[in-house]
Amino acid sequence: MGLRKASAYSKKIVVPFTRTSKKKTKSFIKTVPPQKIVKFTMGNTQLFQNGKLPIQMNVVSDENAQIRHNALEACRQYLNKKLDKELSGQYLFKVVPYPHHIQRENRMLTGAGADRMQTGMQLSFGKTTGKAVIAKQGTKIFFIAVENQKAEQFVRKTINQLRSKLPCRIKINSQ
């Protein structure tokens, strides 16, 4: 079964009982889904620490939303590939938030005989389907540092192409 539409989760900021504990009996969630985001920091960290990447940009959420980890990973792969191809290692790119919020789904069957297999809302806690970041307005999503104005214009153009992959409006803050 495929993923549910992001609109089922994205605008609802509800924190359900998704507690995990070292003691299995005290855990509401029995299994935590694996993390889809492979790397959180890409590019050249040495250049940034030496001060050779003066132009810094933050991609910030402009509204409250839940951003799923597979959306963040898709954005990360797209941005990193474009930056590495164009700027060849002369940048620093970070995915700032860590997806902690565990999403659940109470699967419902359709078709003939489905009523004999379901519990309806009787046991509706649901099974874990993924993780998400609860992003409030002003939450930093990505951090990018580059060395010159030409690279900054390229990054801004690339981020504008990325807007459709995220469930919320975003804006770019420069420093």
C-alpha positions as CSV (number, residue, x, y, z in Angstrom):
1,M,0.0,0.0,0.0
2,G,1.4,3.4,-0.9
3,L,1.7,6.5,1.2
4,R,-1.3,8.5,2.2
5,K,-1.7,12.0,0.8
6,A,0.4,14.6,2.7
7,S,-2.8,16.7,3.1
8,A,-4.0,14.1,5.6
9,Y,-1.3,15.2,7.9
10,S,0.4,18.4,6.8
11,K,-1.8,21.2,8.2
12,K,-3.0,19.4,11.3
13,I,-0.7,20.2,14.2
14,V,-1.9,17.5,16.7
15,V,0.5,15.7,19.0
16,P,-1.0,12.3,19.8
17,F,0.3,9.8,22.3
18,T,3.4,8.7,20.4
19,R,5.5,8.0,23.5
20,T,8.3,5.5,23.1
21,S,10.0,4.0,26.2
22,K,12.8,1.7,26.9
23,K,10.3,-0.6,28.7
24,K,8.1,-2.1,26.0
25,T,5.0,-2.2,28.2
26,K,5.1,1.6,28.8
27,S,5.4,2.4,25.1
28,F,2.4,3.6,23.2
29,I,4.3,3.0,20.0
30,K,5.7,-0.5,19.7
31,T,7.9,0.1,16.6
32,V,9.6,3.3,15.4
33,P,9.8,3.7,11.6
34,P,13.3,4.0,10.2
35,Q,14.7,7.4,9.4
36,K,14.6,8.3,5.7
37,I,17.0,11.2,5.9
38,V,20.4,9.8,5.2
39,K,22.7,12.8,5.9
40,F,22.0,16.0,7.7
41,T,25.2,17.9,6.7
42,M,26.6,18.1,3.2
43,G,29.3,20.1,1.4
44,N,32.5,21.5,2.8
45,T,32.4,22.1,6.6
46,Q,36.1,23.2,6.7
47,L,35.4,26.2,4.4
48,F,32.5,27.3,6.6
49,Q,34.6,27.0,9.8
50,N,37.4,29.0,8.2
51,G,35.0,31.8,7.3
52,K,35.3,31.4,3.5
53,L,31.5,31.0,3.0
54,P,30.2,34.5,4.0
55,I,26.8,34.4,2.4
56,Q,24.4,32.4,4.6
57,M,20.8,31.6,3.9
58,N,18.0,29.9,5.9
59,V,15.0,28.3,4.3
60,V,12.2,29.1,6.8
61,S,8.6,27.8,7.2
62,D,6.1,30.5,6.6
63,E,3.2,28.7,8.2
64,N,2.5,25.8,10.7
65,A,2.8,22.4,9.1
66,Q,4.0,18.8,9.5
67,I,6.8,18.0,7.0
68,R,7.2,14.3,6.5
69,H,10.7,12.8,6.5
70,N,10.4,11.6,2.9
71,A,9.6,15.1,1.7
72,L,12.7,16.4,3.6
73,E,14.8,13.6,2.0
74,A,13.5,14.4,-1.5
75,C,14.4,18.1,-1.0
76,R,17.8,17.2,0.4
77,Q,18.7,15.0,-2.6
78,Y,17.5,17.5,-5.1
79,L,19.3,20.5,-3.5
80,N,22.5,18.6,-2.8
81,K,22.7,17.2,-6.4
82,K,22.2,20.7,-7.9
83,L,24.6,22.4,-5.5
84,D,27.3,19.8,-6.0
85,K,27.0,19.9,-9.8
86,E,27.1,23.7,-10.0
87,L,29.3,24.7,-7.0
88,S,31.5,21.6,-6.8
89,G,32.0,21.4,-3.1
90,Q,32.2,25.2,-2.4
91,Y,29.1,25.2,-0.2
92,L,27.7,24.0,3.1
93,F,24.1,22.6,3.2
94,K,22.3,21.4,6.4
95,V,18.9,19.9,7.1
96,V,18.1,21.6,10.4
97,P,15.1,19.8,12.0
98,Y,15.1,16.2,13.0
99,P,11.8,14.3,12.4
100,H,10.7,13.1,15.9
101,H,6.9,13.0,15.5
102,I,5.6,9.6,14.6
103,Q,2.6,9.4,12.3
104,R,0.0,6.7,12.6
105,E,-2.7,5.4,10.3
106,N,-5.8,3.3,11.0
107,R,-6.1,1.4,7.8
108,M,-9.5,0.9,6.4
109,L,-10.4,-1.8,3.9
110,T,-12.9,-1.3,1.1
111,G,-14.8,-3.8,-1.0
112,A,-16.8,-7.0,-0.4
113,G,-16.2,-8.7,2.9
114,A,-14.2,-5.7,4.4
115,D,-16.6,-5.3,7.3
116,R,-15.6,-8.8,8.7
117,M,-11.9,-7.8,8.8
118,Q,-12.0,-4.4,10.4
119,T,-12.5,-3.2,13.9
120,G,-13.7,0.3,12.9
121,M,-13.0,2.8,15.6
122,Q,-12.9,0.3,18.3
123,L,-9.1,-0.2,18.2
124,S,-8.3,2.9,16.2
125,F,-4.8,3.8,17.5
126,G,-3.3,2.8,14.2
127,K,0.1,1.5,13.0
128,T,3.1,3.7,12.5
129,T,3.6,4.9,8.9
130,G,6.4,7.5,9.1
131,K,8.0,10.4,10.9
132,A,7.5,14.1,10.6
133,V,8.8,17.5,11.7
134,I,6.3,19.7,13.4
135,A,7.3,23.1,11.9
136,K,5.8,26.2,13.4
137,Q,5.9,29.5,11.5
138,G,9.6,30.7,11.5
139,T,11.1,27.2,11.9
140,K,14.4,26.8,10.0
141,I,14.2,23.9,7.6
142,F,17.5,24.2,5.6
143,F,20.7,26.2,6.1
144,I,22.9,26.9,3.1
145,A,26.2,28.9,3.0
146,V,28.0,29.9,-0.2
147,E,30.9,32.0,-1.2
148,N,29.7,34.7,-3.7
149,Q,26.6,36.5,-5.2
150,K,26.5,34.3,-8.3
151,A,26.2,31.2,-6.1
152,E,23.5,32.9,-4.0
153,Q,21.4,33.6,-7.1
154,F,21.8,30.0,-8.2
155,V,20.7,28.7,-4.7
156,R,17.7,31.0,-4.7
157,K,16.6,29.8,-8.1
158,T,17.0,26.2,-7.0
159,I,15.0,26.7,-3.8
160,N,12.2,28.2,-5.9
161,Q,12.1,25.0,-7.9
162,L,11.9,23.1,-4.6
163,R,8.7,24.8,-3.3
164,S,6.4,22.1,-4.7
165,K,8.1,19.3,-2.7
166,L,7.3,20.9,0.7
167,P,3.8,21.1,2.2
168,C,4.1,24.6,3.5
169,R,5.0,28.0,2.2
170,I,8.6,28.9,2.6
171,K,10.8,32.0,2.5
172,I,14.5,32.6,2.3
173,N,16.3,34.6,4.9
174,S,19.8,35.9,4.1
175,Q,22.4,36.9,6.6
